[in-house]
Amino acid sequence: MTQLWQALEAYAKSAVYPFHMPGHKGGRLGAFSHMMQQDITEIAGFDNLHSPQGILLEAQKRCASVFGAEESFFLINGSTAGILAAMMACCGEREEIILSRNCHRSVYSGLVFSGARPAYILPEMLKGKEFFGSITQKQVQNAVEMHPHARAVLLTSPTYEGITSDIESIAAFLHEKNMLLIVDEAHGAHMKFHPFFPKTALEQGADIVIQSLHKTLPSPTQTAVLHIQGKRVDRAKIKQALSMIQTSSPSYLFLSAMDACCHWLERQCQRDFECYVEKLQWFYERTKNLEQIAVLQKAGFDRDRGKIVLELPKKNMTAMEMNDMLRKQFAIEMEMASLSYSIAMTSPADSKEGFLVLAKALEKIDKQLCEAKKTVFLEDMVQEPSPVIKTTPREAYFAPKKEILFLESENHVCAEFIIPYPPGAPLLAPGEVITKEKIQKSILLQKAGICFVGCQDTALKTIAVLAERQ
Ligand SMILES: Cc1ncc(COP(=O)(O)O)c(C=O)c1O
């Protein structure tokens, strides 16, 4: 076990009386008492995440070495914290940052926090699919030509659906221009550990990479890491931003769990990854001849096949209905469902039985589907036009607002987020002009059962817009 774990264990078993936080006092009172024995605060010998010099510095160094970074930082508020810190460290008020439009909502929060002005790259929808493809080097090049003063580019790779972009050529191009590449690799923390998965953004030269350990590795929810390499990043600013964003009382349970995950990756993960990949390969082979359900293999530049994407190309039921069947008839809970596809999120902790149960369930549903009648899907998702940006998201966030009927909001400037969830990329962000197409698309998605987040009225009857027309 790790040095941190041993120290926490020794402290929990010692006779020392804790006149310090947290208030459960080693689990003497309150819920989860058995778990709280190692939940301490920054007492002597346990270092401080905001100025690490001892046991936590060593743990973060191990993390950097395991993932192939020059420096790594533990995040106890998920990749969200890393994304906010990276954006605040790289962009100042009104400075431009180039973003792929399908970024996670935390990136849009980063625009509000930093005051940066977004310039969007619109990824193309994959042909016949409801989700976005890769960002190409050419798209980045065009965006840089149009926005030569942008400080950085931030891309998501892999996406929720496992689609990666050619980070290597994008990084090489940006570095020639002395620009930074930040990669939201929240869904790719596992990729370095087996060649079955695409190369990581660090391996391909990105400057800052943010990964959620909790999504695809054995580590608890909220745990994530921010990695840095090269000389372009102002590391002092990253540290300062992280110190502002993260709690001043980071959980030692999370810190210790991240350290244990890195320890496992360093010493013991190889066999587990071999088994994991064997199980995935078995699953893809077993389900390749389904007739109604298409199990996505490769797509885009490269695809992380740890994310099992199930599509319904014949449109004879929605993926939400399929997930309902999986839940009710087969006791399987999936990660998400959109209209035409559903995702099973896998990890090295998945069992052979788990894959078998899913494969058998899909075979049964596939047979039932042959007789099922057609359902109405959204007709082919149209490629979004680039949003017209009137103010930065930060200015719109702080400006006086009024609430109006959503259906009557065309040509107003949006003052909040309209985010269909899943997958979580905004249709409208603060500061953007509301168009008729976006109103129609939101209503269609909502009628189809997609939830909306980021807005006051998630029923989409009303919307907050800027009080003054711009
Ligand atoms: C692409 C992407 N980036 C970032 C995040 C935020 O990650 P976390 O939940 O670790 O804060 C998510 C969460 O779902 C995500 O899908």
The ligand as an SDF file (V2000), in Angstrom:
LIG
                    3D

 16 16  0  0  0  0  0  0  0  0999 V2000
  -16.1540   15.7700  -21.4840 C   0  0  0  0  0  0  0  0  0  0  0  0
  -16.2650   16.0620  -20.0230 C   0  0  0  0  0  0  0  0  0  0  0  0
  -15.3980   16.9360  -19.4810 N   0  0  0  0  0  0  0  0  0  0  0  0
  -15.4360   17.2370  -18.1650 C   0  0  0  0  0  0  0  0  0  0  0  0
  -16.3640   16.6690  -17.3390 C   0  0  0  0  0  0  0  0  0  0  0  0
  -16.3720   17.0380  -15.8850 C   0  0  0  0  0  0  0  0  0  0  0  0
  -15.8180   15.9900  -15.1720 O   0  0  0  0  0  0  0  0  0  0  0  0
  -16.0020   15.8180  -13.5930 P   0  0  0  0  0  0  0  0  0  0  0  0
  -17.3490   15.2030  -13.3930 O   0  0  0  0  0  0  0  0  0  0  0  0
  -14.8820   14.9210  -13.2010 O   0  0  0  0  0  0  0  0  0  0  0  0
  -15.9130   17.1720  -12.9850 O   0  0  0  0  0  0  0  0  0  0  0  0
  -17.2880   15.7410  -17.8560 C   0  0  0  0  0  0  0  0  0  0  0  0
  -18.3010   15.1170  -16.9790 C   0  0  0  0  0  0  0  0  0  0  0  0
  -19.1630   14.3950  -17.3470 O   0  0  0  0  0  0  0  0  0  0  0  0
  -17.2480   15.4400  -19.2430 C   0  0  0  0  0  0  0  0  0  0  0  0
  -18.1140   14.5780  -19.7940 O   0  0  0  0  0  0  0  0  0  0  0  0
  1  2  1  0
  2  3  1  0
  2 15  2  0
  3  4  2  0
  4  5  1  0
  5  6  1  0
  5 12  2  0
  6  7  1  0
  7  8  1  0
  8  9  2  0
  8 10  1  0
  8 11  1  0
 12 13  1  0
 12 15  1  0
 13 14  2  0
 15 16  1  0
M  END
$$$$
